[in-house]
Every structure is written in structure tokens, then in C-alpha cells.
Amino acid sequence: MFRFLGTARLVVVGGAISYRALFNWTTPPMFIGTLLVGPLFQVFFFVFLGRELGVADDRFHLVGNAVLAASASCVYGGTMAVANERRYGTLGAVLLSPRHRVPLWIGRALPYVLNGLFVSAFVLTAASLVLGLPVPAGALPGLGLVLLVAAGACSAFGLALGALGLRFRDVFLVSNVASSVLLLLTGAAVPRETLPQWMRAAGELLPLTHAADAARGLTAGGGLDRGLLGAELAVGAGWALLAVVLLGAFERGSRRRATLDTM
């Protein structure tokens, strides 16, 4: 019992402290401008661009980009959760901790899951009200579940990218490229049937792809597609496993190099 409470405290309290210390957008003006206003205007841009070019309908662009809005906090947040430890000189204390690594890193990713869920819900609600897109009341529980799973998968993706911060100097370059890849390949803004086959295959392995399709079905009045939800869960679990493996491998490599340097 005490061991469970200690692990839970590490996840919750440790994650909250890490979020406050390492997330660069916690000041209200930066948070509102970067994570709320920016994604909202991105929705408007793609909706009106789609109307002008005759590509898909308003629902496709609005819902897809609302789901994609989680990527700003989840991808960059997951990266900051690891890379900023190195940047601010606190990584050594983290790696010297005797606590198990899995709950330690999960705790750092958890705030960004909640953050991404909030951002997606806000963007979807605000854009729907402005553009007049009706969302059935009965779809809200399923939609909340889809957005939560999407945010979790995207945070795991960001944590895997952040693991590269233990080895590479400029990991934020990777995050910038990853955000563009999500925009193009997940079908959030570009219909996936218009993409080459290899791009569609790559999109199947990325977070948000299946969640965007599930969310569109729900807002259109259909039921929750459990197959799409399960696929999003599987993608998130895969990226989470990769993140843990990379973090463990890079930590062991750092310890070996430090031992050789002292000999």
C-alpha cells in the first residue's frame, strides 16, 4: 500500500512540479496565445481554405484541426519534459534518483495529456460555436474519450522525441519537423486518400490519425468507432514503449561513458 502511494505521489506531485518548472508556456499570455488562439485560427484558416478550394467540408477541417490542436502542448511539452532537464542543468539529479524510471517519466507526461485534452476541447467548442457546426449532445462522452486518448498518444509521441534530448543537442528541431509531419500525414488537415500510399501507411503509425476519424464520425451523429479508438490506443502504447526504451538506453549509455571518463 505504501509503495503504491509513493509511486502515485511520484507520478502526480513529481509531474506537477516538472510541468511548472519546465513547460515554457505556463505564463498566461504565452499559454493563451500559443496554445489556444493559434490553433483556433489554424482551424479557421483550413476551413476557409477548404471552402475556397473545394477540398472536403467544414466538419472535416474543423474537427481534424481541433484534434490536431493537442499536438502543440503534447509534442513540445513531452519534448520539454526531458530536454529542458538537460537545458536547465537538472538532468543529473533526475538520473541519480533511485526511483523507478517508468512512473517518473509517466508523471512528466501526464500534465501534457490533460493540457492537450483541454486545448482540443476548447478549440473544438469555440470553432463549432463560431462556424455553426452542430455537435450532438449524445456524442460528447465519446468525444471526450477520443480526445483524451488522442492527447495521451500524442504525449507519448512527444516523450519519445524528448528522449532524443539525452543524446542530441537541438531536439526542438526534431519537434518542429514532427509537428509538420502530423499536420500532413494524420489526415487532420489534408484528406489522406489524396496522399501517396507510403504517406498513408506512415500516417497509420502516428498519433491523432485514428482519433481524428473517430471524432469526425461522432460529431456527424455516428456512434463511437471502437476499432479506431483501439487503433489510437495501440499507437499511443507503441510510442510510450519506444519512449521508455530510448530513455533507458540513452541513460545506460551516459552512465557507461561517464564511467569510462573517470577511469
C-alpha positions in Angstrom: 0.0 0.0 0.0 2.7 2.4 1.0 4.7 1.6 -2.1 1.6 2.3 -4.3 1.1 5.6 -2.6 4.7 6.5 -3.1 4.5 5.7 -6.7 1.3 7.7 -7.1 2.9 10.7 -5.4 5.9 10.5 -7.7 3.6 10.5 -10.7 1.2 13.3 -9.6 3.4 15.6 -7.5 6.6 15.0 -9.5 4.8 15.5 -12.8 3.1 18.8 -11.5 6.5 20.2 -10.3 8.2 19.3 -13.5 5.3 20.9 -15.5 5.6 24.2 -13.6 9.4 24.2 -13.9 10.0 23.1 -17.4 7.0 24.0 -19.6 7.9 27.2 -21.3 4.3 28.3 -22.0 2.9 28.4 -18.4 2.6 32.2 -18.3 -1.0 33.2 -19.2 -0.2 35.4 -22.2 2.1 32.7 -23.7 -0.3 29.9 -23.0 -3.4 31.7 -24.4 -1.6 33.0 -27.5 0.3 29.9 -28.4 -1.9 27.0 -27.3 -5.4 28.5 -27.6 -5.6 31.4 -30.1 -3.0 30.0 -32.5 -4.7 26.6 -33.0 -8.2 28.3 -33.2 -7.1 30.5 -36.1 -5.5 27.5 -37.7 -8.9 25.9 -37.7 -10.4 28.9 -39.4 -7.6 29.0 -41.9 -8.1 25.5 -43.1 -11.9 25.7 -43.1 -12.0 28.7 -45.3 -9.1 27.4 -47.5 -11.1 24.2 -47.9 -14.2 26.1 -48.9 -12.2 28.1 -51.5 -10.5 25.1 -53.0 -13.5 22.7 -52.6 -11.5 20.3 -50.6 -13.6 18.3 -48.1 -16.2 20.1 -45.9 -16.2 22.3 -42.8 -16.6 19.3 -40.5 -13.5 17.6 -41.9 -11.2 20.6 -41.3 -12.8 21.8 -38.1 -12.8 18.5 -36.2 -9.5 17.4 -37.6 -7.6 20.5 -36.7 -9.3 20.6 -33.3 -7.9 17.1 -32.6 -4.5 18.3 -34.0 -4.5 21.2 -31.6 -3.4 18.9 -28.8 -0.1 18.4 -30.6 1.2 21.9 -29.7 1.2 21.1 -26.0 1.7 17.4 -26.2 4.6 17.2 -28.7 6.5 20.2 -27.5 5.5 19.5 -23.9 6.7 15.9 -24.0 10.0 17.1 -25.5 10.4 19.8 -22.9 9.8 17.3 -20.1 13.1 15.6 -21.0 15.1 18.1 -23.0 14.7 21.0 -20.6 16.0 18.9 -17.7 19.2 18.9 -19.7 18.9 22.5 -20.7 18.4 23.8 -17.2 21.1 21.5 -15.6 18.7 19.4 -13.6 19.0 16.2 -15.6 21.8 14.8 -13.4 19.6 14.9 -10.3 16.8 13.1 -12.2 19.1 10.4 -13.4 20.7 9.9 -10.0 17.3 9.3 -8.4 16.8 5.8 -7.2 13.1 5.8 -8.2 11.8 3.5 -10.9 12.0 5.3 -14.3 8.6 4.3 -15.7 6.4 6.2 -13.2 9.0 9.0 -13.2 8.6 9.7 -16.9 4.9 8.9 -16.9 4.4 11.6 -14.3 6.2 14.1 -16.5 3.9 13.2 -19.5 0.6 13.3 -17.5 0.2 17.1 -17.3 0.6 17.4 -21.0 -2.1 14.8 -21.6 -4.5 16.9 -19.6 -3.2 20.1 -21.2 -3.8 18.6 -24.7 -7.3 17.5 -23.8 -8.2 21.0 -22.6 -6.8 22.7 -25.7 -8.6 20.3 -28.1 -11.9 20.7 -26.2 -11.6 24.5 -26.2 -10.7 24.7 -29.9 -13.5 22.3 -30.9 -16.1 24.2 -28.8 -15.0 27.7 -29.8 -14.7 26.8 -33.5 -18.1 25.0 -33.5 -19.8 28.0 -32.0 -18.2 30.5 -34.4 -18.8 28.4 -37.5 -22.1 27.0 -36.5 -21.2 23.3 -36.6 -23.7 21.3 -34.5 -22.3 18.6 -32.2 -24.9 16.1 -30.9 -25.1 16.1 -27.1 -25.1 12.3 -27.0 -21.7 12.4 -28.7 -20.0 14.4 -26.0 -18.9 11.5 -23.7 -17.4 9.5 -26.6 -15.8 12.7 -28.0 -14.2 13.4 -24.6 -12.8 9.8 -24.5 -11.5 10.1 -28.0 -9.8 13.5 -27.3 -8.3 12.0 -24.1 -6.8 9.0 -25.9 -5.5 11.3 -28.6 -3.8 13.6 -26.1 -2.3 10.5 -24.4 -0.9 9.1 -27.6 0.4 12.4 -28.7 2.2 13.0 -25.3 3.8 9.5 -25.6 5.0 10.6 -29.1 6.4 13.8 -27.6 8.1 11.9 -24.8 9.8 9.6 -27.4 11.1 12.7 -29.2 12.2 14.2 -25.9 14.3 11.1 -25.2 16.5 12.2 -28.1 17.3 15.2 -25.9 19.5 12.8 -23.9 21.7 12.3 -26.9 21.2 15.3 -29.4 21.8 18.9 -28.7 18.9 20.5 -30.6 16.0 18.2 -30.1 13.5 21.0 -30.7 14.4 20.9 -34.4 13.0 17.3 -34.4 9.8 18.5 -32.7 9.3 21.2 -35.3 9.6 18.6 -38.1 7.4 16.2 -36.2 4.6 18.8 -35.9 4.7 19.4 -39.6 4.6 15.6 -40.2 1.5 15.3 -38.0 -0.2 18.1 -39.9 0.4 16.5 -43.2 0.1 12.7 -42.6 -2.5 12.3 -39.9 -5.4 13.5 -42.2 -6.2 16.3 -39.8 -6.0 19.0 -42.5 -5.3 17.0 -45.7 -7.6 14.2 -46.8 -5.5 11.0 -46.5 -7.0 9.5 -49.7 -5.2 12.2 -51.7 -1.8 11.2 -50.3 0.6 8.6 -51.8 0.3 5.1 -50.4 3.5 5.3 -48.4 2.3 8.5 -46.7 -1.0 6.9 -45.8 0.9 3.9 -44.3 3.1 6.3 -42.3 0.1 8.1 -41.0 -1.3 4.8 -39.6 1.7 4.8 -37.2 1.3 8.3 -36.0 -0.9 9.6 -33.1 -4.1 11.6 -33.9 -4.7 9.8 -37.2 -7.4 7.4 -35.9 -8.7 9.8 -33.3 -9.4 12.5 -35.9 -11.5 10.0 -37.9 -13.3 8.8 -34.8 -14.1 12.4 -33.7 -15.5 13.2 -37.2 -17.8 10.2 -37.0 -19.1 11.2 -33.6 -19.7 14.9 -34.5 -21.6 13.7 -37.6 -24.0 11.8 -35.4 -22.5 8.3 -35.7 -21.5 6.1 -32.8 -18.1 5.6 -31.3 -15.9 3.5 -33.6 -14.2 1.2 -31.2 -11.8 0.0 -33.9 -10.5 3.5 -34.4 -10.3 4.1 -30.7 -8.4 0.8 -30.2 -6.0 1.7 -33.0 -5.3 5.1 -31.4 -4.7 3.3 -28.0 -2.3 0.9 -29.7 -0.4 3.7 -31.4 0.0 5.5 -28.1 1.1 2.4 -26.3 3.7 1.8 -29.0 5.1 5.3 -28.7 5.1 5.1 -24.9 7.1 1.8 -25.1 9.5 3.3 -27.5 10.0 6.3 -25.2 10.7 4.1 -22.2 13.2 2.0 -24.2 15.0 5.1 -25.6 15.2 6.8 -22.3 16.6 3.7 -20.6 19.1 3.0 -23.4 20.4 6.6 -23.5 20.7 6.7 -19.7 22.7 3.5 -19.6 24.9 4.8 -22.4 25.5 8.0 -20.5 26.5 6.1 -17.4 28.9 4.0 -19.4 30.6 7.0 -20.9 30.8 8.7 -17.5 32.5 5.6 -16.1 35.0 5.5 -18.9 35.8 9.2 -18.5 36.6 8.7 -14.8 38.9 5.8 -15.4 
